[in-house]
Protein backbone atom coordinates (compact mmCIF):
# COMPACT_ATOMS: atom_id res chain seq x y z
CA UNK A 1 0.00 0.00 0.00
CA UNK A 2 2.78 2.42 0.88
CA UNK A 3 4.61 1.64 -2.34
CA UNK A 4 1.50 2.38 -4.40
CA UNK A 5 1.02 5.70 -2.61
CA UNK A 6 4.66 6.59 -3.17
CA UNK A 7 4.37 5.89 -6.89
CA UNK A 8 1.18 7.94 -7.13
CA UNK A 9 2.86 10.74 -5.17
CA UNK A 10 5.82 10.89 -7.57
CA UNK A 11 3.53 10.81 -10.62
CA UNK A 12 1.30 13.53 -9.15
CA UNK A 13 4.34 15.66 -8.31
CA UNK A 14 5.66 15.51 -11.86
CA UNK A 15 2.21 16.13 -13.34
CA UNK A 16 1.55 19.05 -11.02
CA UNK A 17 4.90 20.62 -11.95
CA UNK A 18 4.03 20.41 -15.63
CA UNK A 19 0.52 21.77 -15.08
CA UNK A 20 1.75 24.73 -13.04
CA UNK A 21 4.31 25.57 -15.71
CA UNK A 22 1.59 25.54 -18.37
CA UNK A 23 -0.42 28.24 -16.57
CA UNK A 24 -0.27 31.72 -18.02
CA UNK A 25 1.48 34.10 -15.73
CA UNK A 26 2.53 37.70 -16.21
CA UNK A 27 5.23 36.65 -18.65
CA UNK A 28 3.09 34.24 -20.67
CA UNK A 29 4.56 31.00 -19.36
CA UNK A 30 4.92 27.82 -21.35
CA UNK A 31 1.27 28.00 -22.41
CA UNK A 32 2.15 30.74 -24.88
CA UNK A 33 4.46 28.31 -26.70
CA UNK A 34 1.46 26.17 -27.61
CA UNK A 35 -0.67 29.02 -28.93
CA UNK A 36 -2.45 29.85 -25.68
CA UNK A 37 -0.88 33.28 -25.37
CA UNK A 38 -2.54 34.82 -28.41
CA UNK A 39 -6.02 33.57 -27.61
CA UNK A 40 -5.87 34.54 -23.95
CA UNK A 41 -5.07 38.12 -24.95
CA UNK A 42 -8.26 38.24 -26.99
CA UNK A 43 -10.51 36.75 -24.30
CA UNK A 44 -10.40 37.12 -20.53
CA UNK A 45 -10.39 33.46 -19.58
CA UNK A 46 -10.51 30.63 -22.09
CA UNK A 47 -11.96 27.17 -21.69
CA UNK A 48 -8.44 25.75 -21.86
CA UNK A 49 -7.33 27.84 -18.89
CA UNK A 50 -10.39 26.81 -16.88
CA UNK A 51 -9.78 23.12 -17.61
CA UNK A 52 -6.09 23.56 -16.78
CA UNK A 53 -7.11 25.05 -13.44
CA UNK A 54 -9.41 22.10 -12.75
CA UNK A 55 -6.74 19.53 -13.61
CA UNK A 56 -4.21 21.34 -11.43
CA UNK A 57 -6.58 21.41 -8.45
CA UNK A 58 -7.47 17.72 -8.85
CA UNK A 59 -3.78 16.82 -9.07
CA UNK A 60 -3.03 18.89 -5.95
CA UNK A 61 -5.81 17.15 -4.01
CA UNK A 62 -4.43 13.74 -5.04
CA UNK A 63 -0.92 14.88 -4.03
CA UNK A 64 -2.10 16.04 -0.59
CA UNK A 65 -4.13 12.85 -0.06
CA UNK A 66 -1.05 10.74 -0.82
CA UNK A 67 1.04 12.71 1.66
CA UNK A 68 -1.59 12.35 4.38
CA UNK A 69 -2.02 8.65 3.61
CA UNK A 70 1.71 7.99 3.77
CA UNK A 71 1.98 9.85 7.07
CA UNK A 72 -0.91 7.82 8.53
CA UNK A 73 0.67 4.56 7.36
CA UNK A 74 3.99 5.57 8.93
CA UNK A 75 2.35 6.66 12.20
CA UNK A 76 0.30 3.49 12.69
CA UNK A 77 2.79 0.87 11.57
C-alpha positions as CSV (number, residue, x, y, z in Angstrom):
1,X,0.0,0.0,0.0
2,X,2.8,2.4,0.9
3,X,4.6,1.6,-2.3
4,X,1.5,2.4,-4.4
5,X,1.0,5.7,-2.6
6,X,4.7,6.6,-3.2
7,X,4.4,5.9,-6.9
8,X,1.2,7.9,-7.1
9,X,2.9,10.7,-5.2
10,X,5.8,10.9,-7.6
11,X,3.5,10.8,-10.6
12,X,1.3,13.5,-9.1
13,X,4.3,15.7,-8.3
14,X,5.7,15.5,-11.9
15,X,2.2,16.1,-13.3
16,X,1.6,19.1,-11.0
17,X,4.9,20.6,-12.0
18,X,4.0,20.4,-15.6
19,X,0.5,21.8,-15.1
20,X,1.8,24.7,-13.0
21,X,4.3,25.6,-15.7
22,X,1.6,25.5,-18.4
23,X,-0.4,28.2,-16.6
24,X,-0.3,31.7,-18.0
25,X,1.5,34.1,-15.7
26,X,2.5,37.7,-16.2
27,X,5.2,36.7,-18.7
28,X,3.1,34.2,-20.7
29,X,4.6,31.0,-19.4
30,X,4.9,27.8,-21.4
31,X,1.3,28.0,-22.4
32,X,2.1,30.7,-24.9
33,X,4.5,28.3,-26.7
34,X,1.5,26.2,-27.6
35,X,-0.7,29.0,-28.9
36,X,-2.4,29.9,-25.7
37,X,-0.9,33.3,-25.4
38,X,-2.5,34.8,-28.4
39,X,-6.0,33.6,-27.6
40,X,-5.9,34.5,-24.0
41,X,-5.1,38.1,-25.0
42,X,-8.3,38.2,-27.0
43,X,-10.5,36.7,-24.3
44,X,-10.4,37.1,-20.5
45,X,-10.4,33.5,-19.6
46,X,-10.5,30.6,-22.1
47,X,-12.0,27.2,-21.7
48,X,-8.4,25.7,-21.9
49,X,-7.3,27.8,-18.9
50,X,-10.4,26.8,-16.9
51,X,-9.8,23.1,-17.6
52,X,-6.1,23.6,-16.8
53,X,-7.1,25.1,-13.4
54,X,-9.4,22.1,-12.7
55,X,-6.7,19.5,-13.6
56,X,-4.2,21.3,-11.4
57,X,-6.6,21.4,-8.5
58,X,-7.5,17.7,-8.9
59,X,-3.8,16.8,-9.1
60,X,-3.0,18.9,-6.0
61,X,-5.8,17.1,-4.0
62,X,-4.4,13.7,-5.0
63,X,-0.9,14.9,-4.0
64,X,-2.1,16.0,-0.6
65,X,-4.1,12.8,-0.1
66,X,-1.0,10.7,-0.8
67,X,1.0,12.7,1.7
68,X,-1.6,12.4,4.4
69,X,-2.0,8.7,3.6
70,X,1.7,8.0,3.8
71,X,2.0,9.8,7.1
72,X,-0.9,7.8,8.5
73,X,0.7,4.6,7.4
74,X,4.0,5.6,8.9
75,X,2.3,6.7,12.2
76,X,0.3,3.5,12.7
77,X,2.8,0.9,11.6
